[in-house]
Amino acid sequence: MFDRRRVLAAGAALLLPSAYMPASAQVVARTGVGSGNAGVTVLSDGGFEMPAGMLARDVEAETIRSVARVSGPSTTVLNVTCLRRGDQTIVFDCGSGANFLPGTGKLATSLETAGIAPDSVTHVLFTHLHPDHLWGALDDFDTPLFPNARWLADAAEVAYWTSPKVYEGLPEDRHAFAAGAQRVLKELGGRLETRQAGQDWAPGITAFGTPGHTPGHVSFGFTDAEGPVFVVGDALTHPVISFAHPDWRPASDHEPDRAVATRHALLERAVAEKARIIGYHLPGAIGRVEKQGAAYRFVQPA
């Protein structure tokens, strides 16, 4: 039987947080906002702290802390992107809900702060199905948070998490991730639609493959009045390390080598297209990628 307390405990064991950051519901950033609130609003789902050592496998903790510019645990924020255009309100991922970790699950209040009614959301597009991106799909009554939305996820990602063999390829402390994904997807039922990378998932929004963090991870591209925008989910997870050291392998990546190749390709594309990127775990959420020697850096608006 699926036990929420065991899920919470197992999720906490995986992340090994030594402390939790205080997080409040809020609007994190806006871009391309014009008349009628059209544009992008990034909302907080809260956050937590985790050991800096999880930012890179096989790198000494002292080196990680020096590069990440932290003296202790690393702060991880959760950013949910909302795009409003015309009669559409499109949400990219939907936070962690009430059953993940203390300090998270703030999306519903952030929506209220931003003046976005859940019943106005027309689409929910998932980058991938980790707990902090998927579990917020259900409210406290286990009904969809966005009752009128179309829910879309990558077909390969759904197949991975719902496969009876998923547990064989996961460490035991991530079994709760699969159990939670299966539970939420079962509750969404026929509301969930599957798509593939390379397709338009909503008008003017194209998914492109960014696998490695999970097998079916996708990012999304669209254009607004200021140019291209990429919603990159967890393809880039740290504002310094993901850019300065894209070859480092975070502990959260399912397929580390594939994730490294994805990061390099994504960073090069963002530079070439002069795109703004929106990262789920990047403080401030929105910025651009610039070349810095053989590596890159994340540059945010002044």
N, C-alpha and C positions, 0 to 999 in steps of 0.2 A: 504494500500500500504506500502511496506517495505521502510522505510526512514533511510538512513545511518546516518544522523545527530541525529535522535532520538536514534538509536542503540548506537552511541558513547556516547550520554548523559546518556542513561540508564546504559551502562557499567560502565561509570565513577561514576555514583551514587552508584552502587553496591560496587565498590572498594573503593570509598570515598578517593581517593588519596589527600593528603594535599600538595604534591609536586611531581614533576616528576624527576627521576634521569636522568642525561645526559647519553646517551648510544650510543655507536658507533658500527658499524659492525665490527666483529672480529671473529677469531678462538679462542674459549674458551679453548679447551683441545684436546689432541690426546692420543690414546692408541692403542697398538698392531699394530702400523704403520710399515710396512716393505717395501719391494721393490715395485715400481710402485704405491706408496701411498695407498696400501691396508691397511685396518684397519679402526679405528673409528676416525672421526673428529667431534668435537662438535662445533656448530656454534651459535653465538649470534643472537637472534631476538630482542635484546634491553632489556628494563626493565622499571620499574616504582616503585613508593613508595606507600605504603598503611598504614593505621593506625595499630599499633601493636596489638590493640585489636581484629583484625580480625584473628589473629593467633590461638586464642582459645576462644570458647564460655565459659561463666560462670567462667572465671578466671580474677582476678583483673588486670587491665592494668599495674599497677606498678610491679606486679609479672611477667607478660609476658615480660615486658621490661627488667627486671633483668635477666631472664633466656635467653632471646634472645640476650642479650648484646647490646641493642639499647637504646638510650635516647629519641628518637622521633619516626618518622615513620619507618616502616620496608621496606628494599629494596627487591624487587622481580625481579629476573633475569629470562630470557626466553632462554632456551638452546635447540637447535634442533640437534639431533644426526644423523650423516650420516655414514653409513657403506659401505666401498668399498671392494669388494672381487671378483676376477675374472672379468667377464664382467658385474657384477651387481653393481649398486649404489643404496643403500636402505636408504631412509630418514624416520625417525620416528617422526611423527607430522610435521607440516609445518608452525608454527608461526602464527602471528595474522593479517598479512596483513595491509592495510592502514586505516582500519575503526574501530580499537579498541581503543587504547589510545595513546596519544603522548608519544614518547620514545620507542615505539614498532614498529614492522614492518620492521626490519633491515635484514631479512633473505636473500633477493635477493642480497643485497650488500655483505653480509658475504659469500655467495656462490661464488661470484666473487673473493673476497679476497682469498678464499681457492682454487680457480682454479677448481671449480666444476660447469660444465655447466648444466643448468636446463634440457636441452634435453638429457643429459646422465643418468638422474635418471630413474631407471627401476621400482622401487616400492616405494610407500608411505604407511606406516603402522601407523594407528592412535591408540594412547592409549585411547583417548576419544575425545569428540566433543565440548569441551568448546571453546570459541572464540579464545583464545591465542594459541590453538593447531590446529584449523581448518580453520579459516578465511583466513590465508595465502595461502590456496590452490588456490586462484584465484589471478591473477595479476591485474594491473591497468586497464586492458581492459576486466575484468571479464572472462578471459579464464584461463584454468588450468596452474599454474606456471610451472608444469612439464609435458610437452605435450606428452611425450612418456611413462609415468609411468602407472603402474597398481596401483589403489587406493583401499586400503582394510581397513575396519572398522568392529568392532564387531556387529553382527546382533542385539543383544539386545540393544546396544547403539544407533544404527540407528533407531530402532523401537521406542525407548523412545523419541528421539528428533523430530521424524516426526509424532508422534501420535497427532491427533486432541485434545486429552485430556491433552497434555503436560502442557498447560498453567494452568490447574486446580491444578497441584501439585507444581507450582513454585510461589515464591513471585513475586509481580508485577515488581520489579526492575530486575528480571531475564527473563522476557518475551522476551526482546531483544535478549537474548542468543538463545532462541528457534527459533525466527524469523530469526536470522542470520544463524543458523545451517540449517534450512530448505532452505534458499536461496542458500547457498553454495552447499548443497547436490543436489538441483535441477539442478544447473549449471553443477555439475559433471555428473549427469544423469547416463547413462548406463556404464560409466567408473568405477563407484564405485562397488566394490565387497564386499560381507559380508562374514564373517567367524565367528567361535566360539572359545572361549578359549579352550585350549587343542589341537588345530590343528597347523600344520606348516603353517604359512602365506606366507613364502618365503623359499627357500631352506636353511635348517639349522637354521631357526628362528621359535621358537615356542611361541605362545601366551599363557599366563596363567592368570586366572581371578584374578583381584585385585579390586573388586567392593567396592563402598561406596562413594568415591569422586564423581563419577557418577554411575548410575546403571550398565552400561556395561563397566566400565573401565577395561582395560587389561594392562599387562606388557609383555615384550618380553625377552626371554632368548636365547642366542647363546654362542658358545665357540670360542675363538681365541687361538693364540699360548700361551697366558698368563693365560688361564683358562676361567671359566664361566663369562659371562657378563649379567647383568639384566638392561634393559631400563625400568625404573619404572614410567615414566610419573609423575602424581601428587599423586601417592600412598604415597610418602614421599615428603613433600613440604618445610620443613625448616631444615637447617643443624644442628640445636640444638634441637628444640622442637620436631620434628618428631621422634627423636632418644631417647632423655632423658625423654620425656613425651609423649609416643605414645598414652596414654589414653586421652590426651587433644583433643578437637574437633574443628578444624578450621571452620570458618564461611563458607568457600567455599565448604565443604563436603555436598553433597545432603543427604546422609544417614549416620549420624555421628556414630551410634553404629556399623554399618557394616564396616565403614572405620577404626574404632579402631581395630576391629578383623583382618582386612586385614593388617594393619600396623604391628601388633604383629607377624602374620604368615610370612609376607614378611621379617621382620627383622631376625626372627629365621632362615628362609631358607637361607638368605644371609650369616649369620654367619656359618651355618652348611656346606654350599657349598663353603665357602671362595670366594664368587663371588664379582667382582667389580660391583658397581651399578652406573647408570647414571641417575641423577634426573633433571627433566625439570626446576625446580626452585632452585636447589642447586648451590650456587656460586662455580665455579671451576668444577662443573658437576660430576666429576668422583671420586670415593673413595671406601673404604671398610667399612663394618659394624663390629664393635667390641662390645662385651659384656662389660658393665660397671656396675657392681653390678646387680641390678634387671632390669636395663635399658640398653641402648646402646649408642654408639657414632659413628659419621661419621668421618672416618680417610682418609685424602687425601694424595697423594704422596708428599714427601718432595720437 
